[in-house]
Amino acid sequence: MRKLLIATGLAVIAAVAVPVIAQMPTSPPGSKDRSKVVAGTYTADPGHSLIAWEVNHFGFSPYHGLITGVSGTLSIDPANLAASAVDVTIPIKGTAPYSGVASGNAQLDAHLLKADFFDAEKFPTASFKSTRVILDDDGDEAKIEGNLTIRGVTRPVVLDAEFVGAGINPFVKKQTVGFKAETTIKRSDFGISYGIPLVTDAVKIDIAAAFEK
């Protein structure tokens, strides 16, 4: 009887799973083909966008963390990429299912939210708003100039950005574009000086961003 139940259960699982697997694309739906970019305003996909940060800790090791749950918009026209604009809000004090600032260490996460660092009770979000996009010759890479605001302090920042891909996401049935970018900032420029120079002032930032139309 037990074997019969197990066999029946496996058959049911297979019957349910096969149609799902059959619908899986056989190749990535997004590609680095600018002709697939559709003009319009896109919304950040918080589940597939994140900001990774890195500092040097005590001269011993690079220390990494993430910020998840980014929201905001991207306006883009493949016929005039230099006119693209991005305006995003970056959660510091996250809400489920996104954690905001996360280091993998609960004690440090709690400290990062305090006044020594982000002072998240007063400033629960940061933001970035572009002011100019400067394209390279082939249009796949760009310098995105803009204003970054952390703890209520706004400073100019330049992102070195690269187009990753575009296409229709078959699971959400939406036109999607993706980019990656990097920059380095000084946290002291935003009033975060705790631990300098034991923990570096310079913070390396790597961004992965997906936007859905």
N, C-alpha and C positions, 0 to 999 in steps of 0.2 A: 504493500500500500504506500509506504514511504517513497519507494523508488518511483511509483506511478505518479505521485504528487510532484516529485522533483522534476520528472520528465515533462509533465504537463506544464509546470511553471516555466521551464526552459523554453518550451514551445511558445508559450504566451509572450515571453520576453523577446524571442526571436521575431515573432509576428509583429510586435510593436516596433522593434528596433530596425528591421529591414527597410520599411518605408523612409525612416529618417535618414539612414545611411545612403539610401538610393538618391536622396535629394542633395547630398553633400556635393559641392562642386569638386571637380577633378583637378582644378588649378585655381590659384588665387584670383578672386574676382577683381582685385585692384591691380593696376600696373602703372609703371612710370611713363604714362602716355598722356601728355597734356590735352590731347584732343578729346579725352574722356571727361575733362573738367567741364561742368555745366555752370554757366554764370548764375549768380544769385547769392542769397544770404544763407549761410549754414550755421548750425548750432553745434557747439562742442559736445562730443560724446564722452561723458564723464567716466564711463566704464572702461574706455580705451584711450584715455589721455592721462598723462602723469608728468610730474616734475621730479627729477632726481637731483639731489644736492650732495656735494662732497666737500668736506673740510679735512685738514690734517690735524690729528689729535695727538698733542704732546710731542710731536716729532716722531712718533712711533708708527703710526698707520693712517691711511686714508679712512675716513669714517663717512658712511653713506646713509642717506635717508630719502624718503619720498614725500610728496604732497599729491594727494589724489582728490577727485571730485571737482575738477575744474569745470566751470560753466562759462558761457559767453557766446560770441558770434564771430563769424568770418564772412566778410563780403569779398567776392572774387569774380572777376570777369577775364576769361582766358584771352580775350581780345585786347585787354588793357591790364595786364598783371601788376603794373606799377601802381595802379589805383587801388589795389587790394587793401583791406583794413581788417584788423583783428582787435577785439575788445573782450577781455576775459576777466573773470573774477576767480581768485585763488583762495580756497578755504584754508584758514589756519586752524581754527577750532572746528573739526569736522563733525558731520552728523551722519548717522547710519544711512546707507551702507558704506559711506566713504569716511576715511579717518582723518582727513586734513593732513597735518604734519605728523609723520610717523618715522621713528628711527629703529624700530625693532626692540627698543628697551623702554618698558613702561615707565620707569622712574625718570628717564631722560625726557620722554614724551611729555610728562607732566611738567617738568622744569622748562621745557621749550615754550610752553604756553604761558609761563609766568612773566613778570615784568622784566626779568633779566634778559629775556629774549624777545618773543613776539608780543607779549602783553595782550594775549588773546581776548581777555574779558573786555578790554577797550577797543581792540582792533581785531575782530574775528576773521576778517578777510584781508587779502592783498589784491592788487589788480595790475593788469598791464593793458595799455592802450597804445596802438601803433600810431605813429605820426608820418612815417614815410617808408616806402619799400624801394630798395635799390637792387635791381636785378643784375645777375651776371649775363654774359653774352648769350648763353643757351636758354636762359630763363628757368633752369631747374634749381638754381641756388640764388639766394638773395640775402641782403642785409636788411633786417627789419628794425628801424629806429622807432623808439617809443618811450613812454613814461611808465616806470614801475613804481608802484606805491606800496610801501610796507610800513606798518605802525604809523600811518598818517603822513609819512615822509615820501615825497615824490622825487625821483631822480631819473635822468635820461639813461637809457640802456640800449645797446645794440645786440640783436640776436643774429647769429649766423645760422640761417635756415636753409633747409633742403626739402624739395618736393619728393615725397616717397611714392605716392600712388593715388589713383582715382578709379572709380567704377561704382557699380551698384552692389551694396551689401545684400546678399540673397536672403539673409535671415530677418532683416528689418525692412527690406525692400526700399531702401533709400539710397540716393546718390551720396557717395561718401568721398571725401578727400583727406589725405593724411600727409603730415609733415614731421620733420624732426628739426631741432634747433639746439644751439648751445650758446652760453655766454659765461662770463665770470663777473661777479659783483663783489664789492666790499661791504660786508654787513655793517661796519661802522658808519657808512654813509646813510644808513637807515636807523641809526641810534641803537644798534645792537653791538655793544663792545665787550660784553661779559666774556672773560676767559682769554682775551687777546693779550699776549701772543702765544699762550700755551695751546690754544686752538686758533687756527689761522683766521685772519680777517677776510682773506679771499675765500669766496665760496664758488665752486664750479657748479654750473647748472646745465643739466641735459633735459631736453623736453621732447616728449613724444605726444603728438596731438592728432586726433581724428575729429572730423566735423561732418555732420549729416545734414543734407538739404531737406 
